[in-house]
Amino acid sequence: MIVFRFADQIQHFKVLRDGSGKYFLWVVKFDSLNELVKYHRTASVSRSQTIYLQDMIRVCNHVIRLYCMHGVQRCGC
């Protein structure tokens, strides 16, 4: 499963495997997941929208946010 954010929504694309073990989303098949991701950096993962995969942009050093007892979000960035 490839999961990513696009247009303020979380998108999910199921990665399939054929009988010979190759990975694909639509038609083009790959020997590895890394090859599939590399290809979809320049070819859209969607058939209805133009969506290219790219590296995540880190906006904070913390993946999990901790909340104090009053519900105020704290981040030490």
The 8 nearest C-alpha neighbors of each residue, nearest first, counted from 0:
[[1, 13, 14, 12, 2, 11, 15, 24],
 [0, 2, 12, 11, 13, 3, 14, 10],
 [3, 1, 11, 10, 0, 12, 9, 4],
 [4, 2, 10, 9, 5, 1, 11, 52],
 [3, 5, 9, 8, 10, 7, 6, 2],
 [6, 4, 8, 7, 9, 3, 10, 50],
 [5, 7, 8, 4, 9, 10, 50, 3],
 [8, 6, 5, 4, 9, 10, 3, 2],
 [9, 7, 5, 6, 4, 10, 3, 11],
 [8, 10, 4, 3, 5, 11, 2, 7],
 [9, 11, 3, 2, 4, 8, 5, 12],
 [12, 10, 2, 1, 13, 0, 3, 9],
 [11, 13, 1, 0, 14, 2, 10, 24],
 [12, 14, 0, 15, 1, 11, 24, 2],
 [15, 13, 0, 24, 23, 12, 22, 1],
 [14, 16, 23, 22, 24, 13, 17, 21],
 [17, 15, 22, 21, 20, 23, 18, 14],
 [16, 18, 20, 21, 19, 15, 22, 23],
 [19, 17, 20, 16, 21, 22, 15, 28],
 [18, 20, 17, 21, 16, 22, 30, 28],
 [21, 19, 17, 16, 18, 22, 30, 29],
 [20, 22, 30, 16, 29, 17, 19, 28],
 [21, 23, 16, 29, 28, 15, 30, 31],
 [24, 22, 28, 15, 25, 14, 27, 16],
 [23, 25, 14, 15, 26, 13, 22, 12],
 [24, 26, 23, 27, 28, 44, 15, 46],
 [25, 27, 28, 23, 24, 22, 29, 15],
 [26, 28, 23, 25, 29, 24, 22, 35],
 [29, 27, 23, 22, 21, 26, 30, 35],
 [30, 28, 22, 21, 31, 35, 34, 23],
 [29, 31, 21, 22, 34, 28, 32, 20],
 [32, 30, 34, 33, 29, 22, 35, 21],
 [31, 33, 35, 34, 36, 22, 29, 30],
 [32, 34, 36, 31, 35, 37, 30, 38],
 [33, 35, 37, 31, 32, 36, 29, 38],
 [36, 34, 32, 38, 33, 37, 29, 39],
 [35, 37, 39, 33, 38, 34, 32, 40],
 [38, 36, 34, 40, 35, 39, 33, 41],
 [39, 37, 35, 36, 40, 41, 34, 42],
 [38, 40, 42, 36, 41, 37, 52, 43],
 [39, 41, 52, 51, 37, 38, 42, 53],
 [42, 40, 39, 38, 51, 43, 37, 52],
 [43, 41, 39, 40, 38, 51, 44, 50],
 [42, 44, 50, 51, 49, 45, 39, 41],
 [43, 45, 50, 39, 51, 42, 46, 24],
 [46, 44, 43, 48, 47, 50, 49, 51],
 [45, 47, 48, 44, 43, 49, 25, 50],
 [46, 48, 45, 49, 50, 44, 43, 25],
 [49, 47, 45, 46, 50, 43, 44, 51],
 [48, 50, 43, 45, 51, 47, 46, 44],
 [49, 51, 43, 44, 48, 45, 52, 5],
 [52, 50, 43, 40, 39, 41, 42, 44],
 [51, 53, 40, 39, 50, 36, 54, 44],
 [54, 52, 40, 51, 55, 39, 36, 56],
 [55, 53, 56, 52, 40, 57, 3, 51],
 [54, 56, 57, 53, 3, 58, 52, 4],
 [57, 55, 58, 54, 53, 59, 60, 4],
 [56, 58, 59, 55, 60, 61, 62, 54],
 [59, 57, 56, 60, 61, 76, 55, 62],
 [58, 60, 61, 57, 76, 62, 74, 75],
 [59, 61, 76, 62, 58, 57, 75, 74],
 [62, 60, 59, 63, 64, 74, 76, 75],
 [61, 63, 64, 60, 59, 57, 58, 65],
 [64, 62, 61, 65, 60, 74, 59, 66],
 [65, 63, 62, 61, 66, 74, 73, 72],
 [64, 66, 73, 72, 63, 67, 74, 71],
 [67, 65, 72, 70, 71, 73, 68, 64],
 [66, 68, 69, 70, 71, 65, 72, 73],
 [67, 69, 70, 66, 71, 65, 72, 73],
 [68, 70, 67, 71, 66, 72, 73, 65],
 [71, 69, 66, 67, 68, 72, 65, 73],
 [72, 70, 66, 69, 67, 73, 68, 65],
 [71, 73, 66, 70, 65, 74, 67, 64],
 [74, 72, 66, 65, 71, 75, 64, 67],
 [73, 75, 76, 72, 64, 61, 65, 59],
 [74, 76, 73, 60, 61, 59, 64, 65],
 [75, 74, 59, 60, 61, 58, 73, 57]]
